[in-house]
């Protein structure tokens, strides 16, 4: 069995169980599909521990106070950014599945991988080298291709697409959002190019839902009531990163958000159908009501195809 798979097993085990002694690790390991009747010896465990520290976005450390091994992420690299850590770690899990996934490909149904990933590397190189990117960009609205010179700010995934927040080189239009899948013939600029504004990704996307962004709107508090067991789904898959559960009963739960309401946000709320109700603010509640009334109008009259 490959070192990669065994290291992934150790990472996953320590993530789920917290700190464990080597004996406790072996107690779990003997029931895993990786075990071939052997134990993980101390010297072998040390090699796995070193390999994890060098290869993965995390490391295993012995805690002399508890006598247990604990999993930590490389704080200097990832800070408090759970999303990047989780994303990179998941990539290793996928790599570990490659052989079996190909063997049983007829048993797996997947959503599409995020589009535009082939352009991520060169954009990160541009950010790293403080350069711009040149590309041919296709516009859905204008149905045309235009050559662009862009100064990259941030990358973000949303609804199975990679997006770039960038500034056109003339600095006249501020920052805009570009889908990486619509970029072609992408290359670095020869000269250095720096953004004209100093803003972090957290500041730029503060209160945004997805890649939508508005300079003239501020985030506001939104309360929604979720009925029945639908609240379990909202807890497991939060509607927005600002989600907080503020009240709970056996029949419903109230969740609080801090965001700028937009088309994608209303669309997400409608996904929950009759099991979700906007409580406040009034203008968001009225917008939902108007949308539902317009939908009802489509179904009020029987229409033949």
C-alpha atoms as a printed R data frame, in Angstrom:
    type eleno elety resid chain resno       x      y       z
1   ATOM     1    CA   UNK     A     1   0.000  0.000   0.000
2   ATOM     2    CA   UNK     A     2   1.400  3.406  -0.996
3   ATOM     3    CA   UNK     A     3   2.927  5.825   1.482
4   ATOM     4    CA   UNK     A     4   0.544  8.527   0.180
5   ATOM     5    CA   UNK     A     5  -2.563  6.557   1.129
6   ATOM     6    CA   UNK     A     6  -1.247  5.678   4.571
7   ATOM     7    CA   UNK     A     7  -0.299  9.294   5.252
8   ATOM     8    CA   UNK     A     8  -3.755 10.442   4.159
9   ATOM     9    CA   UNK     A     9  -5.240  7.870   6.519
10  ATOM    10    CA   UNK     A    10  -3.176  9.249   9.424
11  ATOM    11    CA   UNK     A    11  -4.180 12.827   8.605
12  ATOM    12    CA   UNK     A    12  -7.855 11.933   8.384
13  ATOM    13    CA   UNK     A    13  -7.701  9.874  11.595
14  ATOM    14    CA   UNK     A    14  -6.086 12.657  13.625
15  ATOM    15    CA   UNK     A    15  -8.506 15.224  12.153
16  ATOM    16    CA   UNK     A    16 -11.468 13.142  13.311
17  ATOM    17    CA   UNK     A    17 -10.178 11.834  16.632
18  ATOM    18    CA   UNK     A    18  -7.836 14.565  17.819
19  ATOM    19    CA   UNK     A    19  -4.626 13.652  19.634
20  ATOM    20    CA   UNK     A    20  -3.747  9.938  19.785
21  ATOM    21    CA   UNK     A    21  -0.880  7.817  21.057
22  ATOM    22    CA   UNK     A    22   0.864  5.513  18.594
23  ATOM    23    CA   UNK     A    23  -0.876  2.566  20.277
24  ATOM    24    CA   UNK     A    24  -4.262  4.221  19.809
25  ATOM    25    CA   UNK     A    25  -3.402  4.964  16.177
26  ATOM    26    CA   UNK     A    26  -2.594  1.276  15.639
27  ATOM    27    CA   UNK     A    27  -5.821  0.239  17.406
28  ATOM    28    CA   UNK     A    28  -7.776  2.156  14.739
29  ATOM    29    CA   UNK     A    29  -5.406  1.184  11.941
30  ATOM    30    CA   UNK     A    30  -5.976 -2.558  12.374
31  ATOM    31    CA   UNK     A    31  -9.616 -2.110  11.311
32  ATOM    32    CA   UNK     A    32  -8.797 -0.037   8.222
33  ATOM    33    CA   UNK     A    33  -8.687 -1.373   4.679
34  ATOM    34    CA   UNK     A    34  -5.007 -0.347   4.513
35  ATOM    35    CA   UNK     A    35  -3.900 -2.743   7.223
36  ATOM    36    CA   UNK     A    36  -2.277 -5.923   5.963
37  ATOM    37    CA   UNK     A    37  -1.892 -7.548   9.350
38  ATOM    38    CA   UNK     A    38   0.971 -5.288  10.369
39  ATOM    39    CA   UNK     A    39   1.317 -2.445  12.843
40  ATOM    40    CA   UNK     A    40   2.807  0.955  12.135
41  ATOM    41    CA   UNK     A    41   6.181  0.766  13.830
42  ATOM    42    CA   UNK     A    42   7.696  3.792  15.566
43  ATOM    43    CA   UNK     A    43  10.437  4.240  12.945
44  ATOM    44    CA   UNK     A    44   7.906  3.913  10.108
45  ATOM    45    CA   UNK     A    45   5.587  6.399  11.822
46  ATOM    46    CA   UNK     A    46   8.481  8.875  12.047
47  ATOM    47    CA   UNK     A    47   9.077  8.542   8.296
48  ATOM    48    CA   UNK     A    48   5.368  9.108   7.611
49  ATOM    49    CA   UNK     A    49   5.398 12.102   9.958
50  ATOM    50    CA   UNK     A    50   8.369 13.638   8.117
51  ATOM    51    CA   UNK     A    51   6.769 12.967   4.719
52  ATOM    52    CA   UNK     A    52   3.527 14.644   5.815
53  ATOM    53    CA   UNK     A    53   5.408 17.733   7.037
54  ATOM    54    CA   UNK     A    54   7.291 18.028   3.720
55  ATOM    55    CA   UNK     A    55   4.415 17.213   1.363
56  ATOM    56    CA   UNK     A    56   1.072 18.205   2.872
57  ATOM    57    CA   UNK     A    57  -0.333 21.514   4.144
58  ATOM    58    CA   UNK     A    58  -0.114 20.121   7.697
59  ATOM    59    CA   UNK     A    59   2.203 18.288  10.100
60  ATOM    60    CA   UNK     A    60   2.016 15.884  13.051
61  ATOM    61    CA   UNK     A    61   3.568 16.977  16.335
62  ATOM    62    CA   UNK     A    62   4.122 15.071  19.575
63  ATOM    63    CA   UNK     A    63   2.633 16.734  22.657
64  ATOM    64    CA   UNK     A    64   4.798 15.760  25.674
65  ATOM    65    CA   UNK     A    65   2.133 17.004  28.097
66  ATOM    66    CA   UNK     A    66  -0.509 14.562  26.848
67  ATOM    67    CA   UNK     A    67   1.803 11.933  25.360
68  ATOM    68    CA   UNK     A    68  -0.176 12.077  22.121
69  ATOM    69    CA   UNK     A    69   0.410 12.987  18.487
70  ATOM    70    CA   UNK     A    70  -1.623 15.940  17.196
71  ATOM    71    CA   UNK     A    71  -2.311 17.295  13.714
72  ATOM    72    CA   UNK     A    72  -1.545 20.944  12.946
73  ATOM    73    CA   UNK     A    73  -1.543 22.939   9.756
74  ATOM    74    CA   UNK     A    74   1.447 25.030   8.711
75  ATOM    75    CA   UNK     A    75   0.309 28.247  10.390
76  ATOM    76    CA   UNK     A    76   3.026 30.380   8.792
77  ATOM    77    CA   UNK     A    77   1.739 29.410   5.330
78  ATOM    78    CA   UNK     A    78  -2.015 29.289   5.826
79  ATOM    79    CA   UNK     A    79  -2.688 31.535   8.818
80  ATOM    80    CA   UNK     A    80  -6.403 31.448   9.537
81  ATOM    81    CA   UNK     A    81  -7.369 30.590   5.951
82  ATOM    82    CA   UNK     A    82  -9.308 27.339   6.346
83  ATOM    83    CA   UNK     A    83 -10.532 27.390   2.747
84  ATOM    84    CA   UNK     A    84  -7.098 27.158   1.105
85  ATOM    85    CA   UNK     A    85  -5.919 24.525   3.583
86  ATOM    86    CA   UNK     A    86  -9.050 22.397   3.010
87  ATOM    87    CA   UNK     A    87  -8.860 22.843  -0.766
88  ATOM    88    CA   UNK     A    88  -5.243 21.719  -1.024
89  ATOM    89    CA   UNK     A    89  -5.726 18.824   1.381
90  ATOM    90    CA   UNK     A    90  -8.738 17.628  -0.618
91  ATOM    91    CA   UNK     A    91  -6.556 17.583  -3.740
92  ATOM    92    CA   UNK     A    92  -4.276 15.033  -2.060
93  ATOM    93    CA   UNK     A    93  -7.282 12.933  -1.103
94  ATOM    94    CA   UNK     A    94  -8.389 12.938  -4.751
95  ATOM    95    CA   UNK     A    95  -4.878 11.956  -5.864
96  ATOM    96    CA   UNK     A    96  -4.978  9.054  -3.429
97  ATOM    97    CA   UNK     A    97  -8.206  7.827  -5.058
98  ATOM    98    CA   UNK     A    98  -6.875  7.886  -8.623
99  ATOM    99    CA   UNK     A    99  -6.239  4.176  -9.140
100 ATOM   100    CA   UNK     A   100  -9.505  2.942  -7.605
101 ATOM   101    CA   UNK     A   101 -11.519  5.822  -9.095
102 ATOM   102    CA   UNK     A   102 -10.361  4.879 -12.600
103 ATOM   103    CA   UNK     A   103 -10.995  1.186 -11.956
104 ATOM   104    CA   UNK     A   104 -14.568  1.868 -10.812
105 ATOM   105    CA   UNK     A   105 -15.313  4.955 -12.927
106 ATOM   106    CA   UNK     A   106 -18.713  3.517 -13.874
107 ATOM   107    CA   UNK     A   107 -19.693  3.695 -10.179
108 ATOM   108    CA   UNK     A   108 -18.880  7.386  -9.715
109 ATOM   109    CA   UNK     A   109 -20.975 10.389 -10.725
110 ATOM   110    CA   UNK     A   110 -19.206 13.722 -10.222
111 ATOM   111    CA   UNK     A   111 -20.112 17.354 -10.601
112 ATOM   112    CA   UNK     A   112 -17.923 19.216 -13.059
113 ATOM   113    CA   UNK     A   113 -14.544 20.370 -11.794
114 ATOM   114    CA   UNK     A   114 -14.129 24.180 -11.607
115 ATOM   115    CA   UNK     A   115 -13.494 25.532 -15.095
116 ATOM   116    CA   UNK     A   116 -10.508 27.735 -15.892
117 ATOM   117    CA   UNK     A   117  -8.130 25.871 -13.584
118 ATOM   118    CA   UNK     A   118  -5.558 25.637 -16.403
119 ATOM   119    CA   UNK     A   119  -5.024 29.415 -16.115
120 ATOM   120    CA   UNK     A   120  -4.605 29.561 -12.320
121 ATOM   121    CA   UNK     A   121  -0.860 28.840 -12.326
122 ATOM   122    CA   UNK     A   122   0.123 31.657 -14.688
123 ATOM   123    CA   UNK     A   123  -2.058 34.168 -12.825
124 ATOM   124    CA   UNK     A   124  -0.397 33.202  -9.548
125 ATOM   125    CA   UNK     A   125   2.965 33.660 -11.288
126 ATOM   126    CA   UNK     A   126   1.885 37.161 -12.328
127 ATOM   127    CA   UNK     A   127   0.950 37.986  -8.742
128 ATOM   128    CA   UNK     A   128   4.219 36.513  -7.473
129 ATOM   129    CA   UNK     A   129   6.382 38.380 -10.007
130 ATOM   130    CA   UNK     A   130   4.333 41.613  -9.785
131 ATOM   131    CA   UNK     A   131   3.403 41.503 -13.450
132 ATOM   132    CA   UNK     A   132   0.220 41.818 -15.447
133 ATOM   133    CA   UNK     A   133  -1.357 39.303 -17.793
134 ATOM   134    CA   UNK     A   134  -2.299 39.677 -21.435
135 ATOM   135    CA   UNK     A   135  -5.113 37.568 -22.823
136 ATOM   136    CA   UNK     A   136  -7.935 37.370 -25.328
137 ATOM   137    CA   UNK     A   137 -11.175 37.621 -23.358
138 ATOM   138    CA   UNK     A   138 -14.609 36.584 -24.614
139 ATOM   139    CA   UNK     A   139 -17.536 38.757 -23.484
140 ATOM   140    CA   UNK     A   140 -20.956 37.101 -23.205
141 ATOM   141    CA   UNK     A   141 -22.712 40.473 -23.307
142 ATOM   142    CA   UNK     A   142 -20.914 41.797 -26.391
143 ATOM   143    CA   UNK     A   143 -20.465 38.334 -27.967
144 ATOM   144    CA   UNK     A   144 -16.965 39.341 -28.991
145 ATOM   145    CA   UNK     A   145 -13.317 38.739 -28.140
146 ATOM   146    CA   UNK     A   146 -11.168 41.606 -26.888
147 ATOM   147    CA   UNK     A   147  -7.484 41.685 -26.037
148 ATOM   148    CA   UNK     A   148  -7.041 42.633 -22.388
149 ATOM   149    CA   UNK     A   149  -4.103 43.643 -20.240
150 ATOM   150    CA   UNK     A   150  -5.062 42.980 -16.625
151 ATOM   151    CA   UNK     A   151  -3.388 43.583 -13.275
152 ATOM   152    CA   UNK     A   152  -4.468 40.698 -11.017
153 ATOM   153    CA   UNK     A   153  -5.753 41.200  -7.489
154 ATOM   154    CA   UNK     A   154  -7.466 38.018  -6.254
155 ATOM   155    CA   UNK     A   155  -8.614 34.576  -7.384
156 ATOM   156    CA   UNK     A   156 -11.866 33.004  -6.249
157 ATOM   157    CA   UNK     A   157 -13.918 29.900  -7.011
158 ATOM   158    CA   UNK     A   158 -17.696 30.122  -7.251
159 ATOM   159    CA   UNK     A   159 -20.264 27.692  -8.654
160 ATOM   160    CA   UNK     A   160 -17.665 25.473 -10.373
161 ATOM   161    CA   UNK     A   161 -15.758 28.361 -11.963
162 ATOM   162    CA   UNK     A   162 -12.489 30.132 -11.259
163 ATOM   163    CA   UNK     A   163 -12.712 33.936 -11.289
164 ATOM   164    CA   UNK     A   164 -10.106 36.697 -11.261
165 ATOM   165    CA   UNK     A   165 -10.594 40.134  -9.766
166 ATOM   166    CA   UNK     A   166  -8.331 42.371 -11.811
167 ATOM   167    CA   UNK     A   167  -7.765 45.960 -12.872
168 ATOM   168    CA   UNK     A   168  -7.520 46.893 -16.555
169 ATOM   169    CA   UNK     A   169  -4.127 48.465 -17.235
170 ATOM   170    CA   UNK     A   170  -5.587 51.906 -18.015
171 ATOM   171    CA   UNK     A   171  -6.826 52.149 -14.383
172 ATOM   172    CA   UNK     A   172  -9.967 53.938 -15.598
173 ATOM   173    CA   UNK     A   173 -12.556 51.323 -14.761
174 ATOM   174    CA   UNK     A   174 -11.463 50.143 -11.339
175 ATOM   175    CA   UNK     A   175 -11.624 46.458 -10.528
176 ATOM   176    CA   UNK     A   176 -13.698 43.966 -12.492
177 ATOM   177    CA   UNK     A   177 -14.387 40.235 -12.331
178 ATOM   178    CA   UNK     A   178 -13.220 37.923 -15.127
179 ATOM   179    CA   UNK     A   179 -14.007 34.227 -15.623
180 ATOM   180    CA   UNK     A   180 -10.820 32.264 -16.250
181 ATOM   181    CA   UNK     A   181 -12.602 29.885 -18.634
182 ATOM   182    CA   UNK     A   182 -13.109 32.777 -21.069
183 ATOM   183    CA   UNK     A   183  -9.409 33.658 -21.221
184 ATOM   184    CA   UNK     A   184  -7.330 32.473 -24.164
185 ATOM   185    CA   UNK     A   185  -3.697 33.002 -25.231
186 ATOM   186    CA   UNK     A   186  -2.798 34.101 -21.713
187 ATOM   187    CA   UNK     A   187   0.785 35.267 -21.014
188 ATOM   188    CA   UNK     A   188   2.724 37.487 -18.610
189 ATOM   189    CA   UNK     A   189   3.536 41.101 -19.435
190 ATOM   190    CA   UNK     A   190   7.186 41.988 -19.900
191 ATOM   191    CA   UNK     A   191   7.065 44.952 -17.542
192 ATOM   192    CA   UNK     A   192   6.166 45.065 -13.850
193 ATOM   193    CA   UNK     A   193   2.564 46.097 -13.139
194 ATOM   194    CA   UNK     A   194   1.179 46.846  -9.692
195 ATOM   195    CA   UNK     A   195  -2.446 47.407  -8.619
196 ATOM   196    CA   UNK     A   196  -3.390 51.015  -8.011
197 ATOM   197    CA   UNK     A   197  -5.321 50.184  -4.820
198 ATOM   198    CA   UNK     A   198  -4.232 48.469  -1.638
199 ATOM   199    CA   UNK     A   199  -7.100 46.201  -0.657
200 ATOM   200    CA   UNK     A   200  -7.199 42.664   0.695
201 ATOM   201    CA   UNK     A   201  -9.465 39.927  -0.645
202 ATOM   202    CA   UNK     A   202 -11.350 39.971   2.665
203 ATOM   203    CA   UNK     A   203 -11.998 43.717   2.354
204 ATOM   204    CA   UNK     A   204 -13.018 43.470  -1.306
205 ATOM   205    CA   UNK     A   205 -15.456 40.593  -0.782
206 ATOM   206    CA   UNK     A   206 -16.761 41.851   2.568
207 ATOM   207    CA   UNK     A   207 -20.469 41.053   2.571
208 ATOM   208    CA   UNK     A   208 -20.431 39.773  -1.011
209 ATOM   209    CA   UNK     A   209 -22.393 36.704  -2.033
210 ATOM   210    CA   UNK     A   210 -20.273 34.780  -4.533
211 ATOM   211    CA   UNK     A   211 -18.321 36.970  -6.939
212 ATOM   212    CA   UNK     A   212 -20.877 39.772  -6.964
213 ATOM   213    CA   UNK     A   213 -19.494 43.038  -5.661
214 ATOM   214    CA   UNK     A   214 -20.893 46.517  -5.133
215 ATOM   215    CA   UNK     A   215 -18.971 49.619  -4.046
216 ATOM   216    CA   UNK     A   216 -22.129 51.597  -3.292
217 ATOM   217    CA   UNK     A   217 -23.820 49.021  -1.025
218 ATOM   218    CA   UNK     A   218 -22.918 48.039   2.498
219 ATOM   219    CA   UNK     A   219 -23.516 44.670   4.173
220 ATOM   220    CA   UNK     A   220 -26.657 44.507   6.285
221 ATOM   221    CA   UNK     A   221 -28.107 42.136   8.861
222 ATOM   222    CA   UNK     A   222 -30.542 39.609   7.415
223 ATOM   223    CA   UNK     A   223 -32.626 37.172   9.460
224 ATOM   224    CA   UNK     A   224 -34.225 34.088   7.982
225 ATOM   225    CA   UNK     A   225 -36.378 31.385   9.560
226 ATOM   226    CA   UNK     A   226 -35.823 27.817   8.407
227 ATOM   227    CA   UNK     A   227 -38.516 25.250   9.100
228 ATOM   228    CA   UNK     A   228 -38.421 21.587  10.065
229 ATOM   229    CA   UNK     A   229 -35.420 19.418   9.196
230 ATOM   230    CA   UNK     A   230 -34.309 21.878   6.502
231 ATOM   231    CA   UNK     A   231 -32.399 23.630   9.280
232 ATOM   232    CA   UNK     A   232 -30.084 20.600   9.439
233 ATOM   233    CA   UNK     A   233 -29.118 21.149   5.795
234 ATOM   234    CA   UNK     A   234 -28.487 24.852   6.397
235 ATOM   235    CA   UNK     A   235 -26.281 24.018   9.376
236 ATOM   236    CA   UNK     A   236 -24.323 21.446   7.356
237 ATOM   237    CA   UNK     A   237 -23.981 23.673   4.273
238 ATOM   238    CA   UNK     A   238 -24.161 27.336   5.352
239 ATOM   239    CA   UNK     A   239 -25.846 29.750   2.948
240 ATOM   240    CA   UNK     A   240 -23.060 32.308   3.554
241 ATOM   241    CA   UNK     A   241 -19.822 32.380   5.563
242 ATOM   242    CA   UNK     A   242 -21.345 34.955   7.957
243 ATOM   243    CA   UNK     A   243 -24.096 32.538   9.025
244 ATOM   244    CA   UNK     A   244 -24.927 32.407  12.751
245 ATOM   245    CA   UNK     A   245 -27.754 30.441  14.360
246 ATOM   246    CA   UNK     A   246 -29.400 32.795  16.837
247 ATOM   247    CA   UNK     A   247 -32.577 30.946  17.892
248 ATOM   248    CA   UNK     A   248 -33.675 27.328  17.784
249 ATOM   249    CA   UNK     A   249 -36.881 25.410  18.566
250 ATOM   250    CA   UNK     A   250 -38.116 21.931  17.699
251 ATOM   251    CA   UNK     A   251 -40.009 23.325  14.704
252 ATOM   252    CA   UNK     A   252 -37.731 26.041  13.293
253 ATOM   253    CA   UNK     A   253 -34.409 27.851  13.573
254 ATOM   254    CA   UNK     A   254 -33.474 31.470  12.925
255 ATOM   255    CA   UNK     A   255 -30.190 32.261  11.168
256 ATOM   256    CA   UNK     A   256 -28.478 35.639  10.962
257 ATOM   257    CA   UNK     A   257 -26.322 36.873   8.060
258 ATOM   258    CA   UNK     A   258 -24.225 39.922   7.277
259 ATOM   259    CA   UNK     A   259 -24.158 40.452   3.518
260 ATOM   260    CA   UNK     A   260 -25.232 42.521   0.529
261 ATOM   261    CA   UNK     A   261 -28.412 40.981  -0.956
262 ATOM   262    CA   UNK     A   262 -28.104 40.274  -4.682
263 ATOM   263    CA   UNK     A   263 -29.588 38.071  -7.415
264 ATOM   264    CA   UNK     A   264 -27.500 35.036  -6.458
265 ATOM   265    CA   UNK     A   265 -28.504 35.397  -2.809
266 ATOM   266    CA   UNK     A   266 -32.237 35.466  -3.617
267 ATOM   267    CA   UNK     A   267 -31.757 32.519  -5.937
268 ATOM   268    CA   UNK     A   268 -30.110 30.561  -3.115
269 ATOM   269    CA   UNK     A   269 -32.969 31.371  -0.725
270 ATOM   270    CA   UNK     A   270 -35.566 30.198  -3.267
271 ATOM   271    CA   UNK     A   271 -33.720 26.889  -3.524
272 ATOM   272    CA   UNK     A   272 -35.083 26.049  -0.048
273 ATOM   273    CA   UNK     A   273 -38.672 26.520  -1.289
274 ATOM   274    CA   UNK     A   274 -41.436 26.822   1.330
275 ATOM   275    CA   UNK     A   275 -39.156 25.751   4.180
276 ATOM   276    CA   UNK     A   276 -37.451 29.133   4.405
277 ATOM   277    CA   UNK     A   277 -38.832 32.593   5.238
278 ATOM   278    CA   UNK     A   278 -37.060 35.966   5.302
279 ATOM   279    CA   UNK     A   279 -37.895 37.834   8.498
280 ATOM   280    CA   UNK     A   280 -35.943 41.056   8.058
281 ATOM   281    CA   UNK     A   281 -35.069 43.562   6.726
282 ATOM   282    CA   UNK     A   282 -38.418 44.430   5.196
283 ATOM   283    CA   UNK     A   283 -37.058 45.290   1.724
284 ATOM   284    CA   UNK     A   284 -35.449 41.834   1.417
285 ATOM   285    CA   UNK     A   285 -38.662 40.172   2.600
286 ATOM   286    CA   UNK     A   286 -40.664 42.265   0.085
287 ATOM   287    CA   UNK     A   287 -38.255 41.330  -2.714
288 ATOM   288    CA   UNK     A   288 -38.748 37.636  -1.958
289 ATOM   289    CA   UNK     A   289 -42.509 38.115  -1.816
290 ATOM   290    CA   UNK     A   290 -42.559 39.935  -5.159
291 ATOM   291    CA   UNK     A   291 -40.438 37.223  -6.786
292 ATOM   292    CA   UNK     A   292 -42.750 34.485  -5.494
293 ATOM   293    CA   UNK     A   293 -45.823 36.411  -6.723
294 ATOM   294    CA   UNK     A   294 -44.267 36.731 -10.169
295 ATOM   295    CA   UNK     A   295 -43.544 33.011 -10.172
296 ATOM   296    CA   UNK     A   296 -47.131 32.293  -9.125
297 ATOM   297    CA   UNK     A   297 -48.372 34.413 -12.013
298 ATOM   298    CA   UNK     A   298 -46.669 32.034 -14.450
299 ATOM   299    CA   UNK     A   299 -48.631 29.128 -12.974
300 ATOM   300    CA   UNK     A   300 -51.978 30.878 -12.421
301 ATOM   301    CA   UNK     A   301 -53.148 30.282 -15.971
302 ATOM   302    CA   UNK     A   302 -52.965 26.899 -17.638
303 ATOM   303    CA   UNK     A   303 -50.929 27.228 -20.797
304 ATOM   304    CA   UNK     A   304 -50.507 24.665 -23.504
305 ATOM   305    CA   UNK     A   305 -47.027 24.198 -24.947
